[in-house]
Amino acid sequence: MANSKRDLFLKRRLRVRNKLRKMNAGRVRLSVHRSNKNISVQLIDDVQGATLASASTLEKDLGFVGKNNVDAAAKVGSAIAERAKKAGVEECYFDRGGFLYHGTVKALADAAREGGLKF
């Protein structure tokens, strides 16, 4: 039985998130969502069920509206690192969802690390 790309993505997302929850209980989650046109990231406190900070290429002040490339991802990564500092978050864990860790997702993670987030 062949699995569709969507089914494989959902399985991968659940597998990644469940492993991360076991290892990083009580820490803030840096959740990434990538589409064909945009990339967005959120700092989520799962204990309170609240989003502490977010950044996206949909924001006009970042200057990458409608772009999903490595440069845009790096800009979003540095923006989320700044906003995390303002929210008082220094450590988090990186939840890539079902997205593979290369290209834009990797660029976002590297820029967030350079900005001061530890994960």
C-alpha positions in Angstrom: 0.0 0.0 0.0 1.5 3.3 -1.1 1.3 6.2 1.3 0.6 9.7 -0.1 3.0 12.5 0.5 0.5 14.1 2.9 0.2 10.9 5.0 4.0 10.6 5.2 4.3 14.2 6.3 1.7 13.8 9.1 3.4 10.7 10.4 6.7 12.4 10.4 5.2 15.5 12.2 3.7 13.4 14.9 6.9 11.3 15.3 9.1 14.4 15.7 6.7 16.2 18.1 6.2 13.2 20.4 10.0 12.6 20.6 10.6 16.3 21.4 7.8 16.4 24.1 9.4 13.5 25.9 12.9 15.0 26.0 12.0 18.7 26.6 9.1 18.8 29.0 8.5 22.2 30.4 10.5 24.2 27.8 9.1 26.6 25.2 8.6 25.2 21.7 9.9 26.9 18.6 7.4 25.7 15.9 8.1 26.2 12.2 5.6 26.2 9.4 6.7 26.4 5.8 4.5 26.8 2.7 5.4 27.3 -0.9 5.1 31.0 -0.6 5.9 31.9 3.1 7.6 30.7 6.2 6.4 31.4 9.8 7.6 30.5 13.3 6.1 30.7 16.7 7.4 30.5 20.3 4.7 28.4 22.1 4.4 27.7 25.8 2.5 24.4 25.9 2.0 24.5 29.6 0.0 27.7 29.4 -1.2 27.1 25.9 -0.1 30.5 24.7 2.0 32.0 21.9 4.8 34.1 23.3 6.2 35.5 20.1 5.9 35.0 16.3 7.5 36.0 13.1 6.6 35.5 9.5 7.4 36.5 5.9 3.8 37.9 5.8 5.0 40.8 7.9 5.6 43.8 5.7 8.3 45.3 7.9 10.6 42.3 7.2 10.4 43.0 3.4 9.9 39.5 2.2 6.1 39.2 1.7 5.3 36.2 -0.5 8.8 34.8 -0.5 10.0 31.5 0.8 13.7 31.4 0.2 16.9 31.1 2.4 17.3 34.8 2.8 13.8 35.3 3.9 14.1 32.4 6.4 17.3 33.9 7.8 15.6 37.2 8.3 12.6 35.5 10.1 15.0 33.5 12.3 16.8 36.7 13.4 13.5 38.4 14.0 12.2 35.6 16.2 15.4 35.6 18.2 15.0 39.3 19.0 11.3 38.9 19.9 12.2 35.9 22.2 14.7 38.0 24.1 12.0 40.7 24.6 9.6 37.9 25.9 12.3 36.6 28.2 12.9 33.3 26.5 16.5 32.1 26.1 16.1 28.4 25.7 13.6 26.5 23.6 13.4 23.3 21.6 13.1 23.3 17.8 10.0 21.7 16.4 10.5 21.4 12.7 7.1 19.6 12.3 7.2 17.3 9.4 9.5 19.5 7.4 13.0 18.2 6.6 15.9 20.0 8.2 17.5 21.5 5.2 17.2 24.6 3.0 14.8 27.3 4.5 14.2 25.4 7.8 17.9 25.0 8.4 18.6 28.7 7.5 15.9 29.8 10.0 17.3 27.6 12.8 20.9 28.9 12.2 19.8 32.5 12.2 17.8 32.0 15.4 20.9 30.4 17.0 23.1 33.3 15.9 20.5 35.7 17.4 20.9 34.1 20.8 18.3 31.4 21.1 19.6 28.1 22.5 18.2 24.8 21.3 
